[in-house]
Amino acid sequence: MSRRVSARPVVGTVRLDRRTKDLVKRLQPGDVAVIDHRDLDPVAAEGLIAAGIAAVVNVSQSISGRYPNGGPIRLLRAGIPLLDRATPSPSTSSRRGRRSAWREGRSGAPRSS
């Protein structure tokens, strides 16, 4: 079964932290959460969902196969896009706290309409 990927970009303020539980405390509705969380667990996913974020960019594997975990499916069921195993770019830290647009492998400053 294939899903159609939306061409609509996700636009939000980038917030990042190596520890998801620390990041969740600072997230605002509409933010793009950049995390480094291998085997994203359901508790972390529920915290991200409760924050009302626009998307999650994970630099690690959300599912490594070491054990079953339900975090990624919870995000997707909540309608939150998840970009997995994203390679951090040198400019990622420079985008911290700035609005950014994410679309199928591309990121950058949002375009004005």
Secondary structure, 3 states (H helix, E strand, C coil): CCCCCCCCCEEEEEEECCCHHHHHCCCCCCCEEEECCCCCCHHHHHHHHHCCCCEEEECCCCCCCCCCCCHHHHHHHCCCCEECCCCCCCCCHHHECCEEEEECCEEECCCCC
